[in-house]
Amino acid sequence: MTTEQLEAAGKLLLGEEWKRPLAKLLGPYHPQGARESMDPRLPFRWASGERPIPSWVDVVIEMMLERRAQRFVAAAMEARALSEILVDQLKFKHDDEYVRHVQSIMAREAQS
């Protein structure tokens, strides 16, 4: 894992201020035994290149990114299903002109 990849993963998982929270997130996965947190300076040192990123960190971050991606996919599928239900309800509650208007707005948003 490169420092750039670490930064990108950290931001995806934890937001802009990712380094200190990453130490806490990785603590339970430490190869020398689970702990509440690691030394919070380590992610700063890894990100700066001062210290190499341990290989176990790659494995844990990949696992966390995959879990996050799976949750996003599941949420997207739920949103799509609910959207389809609501569109079907609109068809019965409103006249055709209004439904076409809403569908055109949705089509434009999908293109952007």
C-alpha positions in Angstrom: 0.0 0.0 0.0 1.3 3.4 -0.9 1.0 6.5 1.2 -1.5 7.9 -1.4 -3.6 4.7 -1.2 -3.5 4.9 2.6 -4.7 8.5 2.5 -7.5 7.7 0.0 -8.7 4.8 2.0 -8.5 6.7 5.3 -10.6 9.5 3.9 -13.1 7.1 2.4 -13.5 5.3 5.7 -13.1 8.1 8.2 -13.3 11.5 6.5 -10.8 14.3 6.2 -9.4 13.9 9.7 -8.7 10.2 9.3 -5.3 9.6 10.8 -6.0 9.6 14.6 -9.3 7.7 14.2 -7.4 5.1 12.0 -5.2 4.2 15.0 -8.4 3.4 17.0 -10.0 1.5 14.2 -6.9 -0.7 13.7 -6.3 -1.4 17.4 -8.5 -4.5 17.6 -6.7 -6.0 14.6 -3.2 -5.5 15.8 -1.1 -8.7 15.1 0.4 -8.6 18.6 -3.1 -8.7 20.2 -6.2 -6.6 20.1 -6.1 -3.3 21.9 -8.4 -0.3 22.2 -6.1 1.8 20.0 -2.7 1.9 18.5 -0.2 4.7 19.0 -2.1 7.6 17.3 1.2 8.9 15.8 1.7 5.8 13.6 -0.9 6.7 10.9 0.7 10.2 10.7 4.1 8.5 10.3 2.9 6.1 7.7 1.2 8.9 5.7 4.3 11.0 5.7 6.5 8.1 4.6 8.5 8.4 7.8 7.6 4.8 8.6 6.6 1.9 6.3 3.0 0.8 6.3 2.8 -2.7 7.9 1.4 -5.3 5.6 -1.3 -6.3 8.1 -2.7 -2.8 7.7 -3.3 -3.4 4.0 -5.3 -6.5 4.8 -7.5 -4.8 7.4 -8.1 -1.7 5.3 -9.0 -3.8 2.3 -11.5 -5.7 4.4 -13.0 -2.5 5.8 -13.3 -1.0 2.3 -15.0 -4.1 1.0 -17.5 -4.0 3.9 -18.2 -0.3 3.2 -18.7 -1.0 -0.5 -21.1 -3.9 0.3 -23.1 -1.6 2.6 -23.3 1.1 -0.2 -24.5 -1.4 -2.7 -27.1 -2.7 -0.4 -28.3 0.9 0.4 -28.3 1.7 -3.3 -30.5 -1.3 -4.0 -32.9 -0.4 -1.2 -33.1 3.2 -2.6 -33.8 1.9 -6.1 -36.6 -0.4 -4.9 -38.2 2.4 -2.8 -37.9 4.8 -5.7 -39.6 2.3 -8.0 -42.5 1.9 -5.5 -42.9 5.6 -5.2 -42.9 6.1 -9.0 -45.5 3.4 -9.4 -47.6 5.2 -6.7 -47.2 8.5 -8.6 -48.6 7.0 -11.7 -51.8 6.3 -9.9 -52.1 9.5 -8.0 -51.2 12.1 -10.6 -52.1 12.9 -14.1 -49.8 11.8 -16.9 -48.3 15.2 -17.5 -47.0 15.4 -13.9 -45.5 11.9 -14.1 -43.7 12.8 -17.4 -42.4 15.9 -15.7 -41.0 14.0 -12.8 -39.5 11.3 -15.0 -37.8 14.0 -17.2 -36.2 15.5 -14.0 -35.0 12.1 -12.9 -33.6 11.3 -16.3 -31.6 14.6 -16.3 -30.3 13.9 -12.8 -29.2 10.4 -13.9 -27.2 11.9 -16.8 -25.3 14.3 -14.5 
